[in-house]
Amino acid sequence: PEKGIEDMIRAFEGWNIKDTQLVIIGNGDAEYITFIKNLIHELNLDDIIIMKSAIPFEDIPTYFQVFNISILLSHTTPIWKEQFGRVLVESMAAETPVIGSDSGAIPLVIGDTGYIVPEQNIQDIKKSLIQAFENNTTYKRLSHLAQKRAKDEFSYQAIAKKTYNFIQQVLKK
């Protein structure tokens, strides 16, 4: 529940953009999965929502390359908030724009390269989805910015350089 799956599903209620599918990937509690499947059916979204079990790590890049947008709508709880959202960086590296909630570090990861929405705000999620699908110029700009940010901020080379620079600063003191 803390990953915002219900919010994502509810944002697609009444969806009318042709040839759209929502793919939900991952495992979880059997009772919660049943709840999610029932919600999908209740909202008449069976035709556009596909639920898929967790995929092997090495297959993840392939999925991100075929997705039009990646969504992570985490909820902050009294004992947890999204720490990083690696899935966002993986999506961005594949030049896939992202929509993320304002939970934890998600806004810091996305920066100005995607859509950040208030936690559990279905209307803002839906607005972001519609804008991503209908505004091709913005979509292309965000795609390029996302990939550049992933490379410049989160690639192995970028992290190694930042680590090296930090160590150099420490040694100077």
N, C-alpha and C positions, 0 to 999 in steps of 0.2 A: 504493500500500500504506500510506503514512503517514497516510492519512485514515481508516483503520479500517474500510474496507468489509467486509473478511472478518469482523471481529468482529460487525458489524451482521448479516450474513447468518447467522453461527453462532448468534446470539442468537434467531433465528427458527426454528431447528431444533426440530421437534416442536411448533410453534405450533398452538394449537387454538382461538384466539379467532376466531369466525366473521366473515366479511366484512372481513377485514384484507388489505391489500396494502402491500407495501414497494416504494417507488419510489426507485430509485437514479438520480440525475441527474448527468451529467458526461461528460467525455471523458477519454481516457487512452491509455496504451500498448496497442497492439493485443494483444500477448501477455498482458498483465495482464487485459484485458477477457475474453479467451478463458479464462483461468484462473478468473475470477469466474463466468462463465457455466457452466463445468464444475462449480464448487463448488455453485452453485445447483441444478444438475441432480443432482449426487451426493447432496445433502441433501434431495432431493424437494421443492424449494421453487418449482418452475417455475410453479405455479398462483398463488402469492401475490407473487412478486417480478417487478417490471417494471423493465427497464433502459432509460433514455432518454438520448439524447445531450444535450449542453449546450443550454440554452434561451436565447433572447434575453433580455437584461437586463431589458427592459421587461415581460416575461411573468412574471418571478420572483414579484412580489407575488401574482399570481393563484394560483400553486401553493401558496404558504404559507397562503393563506386557505382552501384546501380540505384541507390536511393536518391530521391530528389531533395529530401530534407531529413534531418535526424532530430529527434525530440527527446529531451530529458527534463521532466517536470517534477523533480524531487520536492518533497515536503520536509520542512524542518520539524522535528519533534522535540520534546523536552530533553531527550538524551542523544539526539543525532541530527546532523545536517550534512549535506553533500560536501565531502572533503575535497574532491577534485573533479570528478566526472570525466574519466579517461575516454569514455565513449565519445565525448564531444571532440576531443583532440583528434581521435582516430577519424571521425567524420570530416572534420575540417581538413585534415591532411589529404583526404580523398576528394577535396573540393566540393564537399556537400555542406550547404548552409545548415545552421542549427537553430532550434528553438529551445531555450532553457528557462527554468524558473529562476527566481532570485534567491534560491536556497544556497547557503554556504558559499563555496568558491565558484559556483557556476558563472556568475557575472564576470569574475576575474578571468576565467578561462575564455569565455566568449568575447569579451571586450566589445568592440564596435563591429564585429564581423558576423553578427547574427541577431536573433530576436531574444530579448530577455523580457519575461512576463512575470507579474506578481504570482506567487504561489497560489494555486487553486482558483485562479481567475479564468474561468472557462471562456468568457467573452474575449479577453485579450489573447488567449491561445488561439481561438478561432480567427480573430482578426489577423494575427501573425501568419497563420496558415494560408488564409485567403490572399494576403499580400504576397507571400512567397510564391504562390501559384499563379497569381494574376499579373504581377509586376515583373516582367522579364528583365528589364534593365537593372532593377534593384537586385534581383536574384543572381544575375551574372556578376554584378559587383561584389555581392556578399560571398559568392563562390570563390572568387579570386582572393578576396581579403582573408577569407577563412583559411585557405591553403597557405597563403603567405604567413599568416599568424602562426599556424601550426609549425611551419618550418622555422620561422625566425625566433619563436619563443619556446617551443616544446620538443623540437627534434633532438636526437642524441647529440648532434653537433652543438646546438644552441645551449643545451644543458651543460655539456662538457666545458664550453667556453665560459659560461657563467660561473661554474664551479671553480675553474682555473682562476678567473679574475677575483673571485671571493678569497681563495686561498692566498693569492698574491697580496691582497689587501691586508689579510690577517698577518702574513709574514712581515709586512712593512711596519706593522705596529709592534 
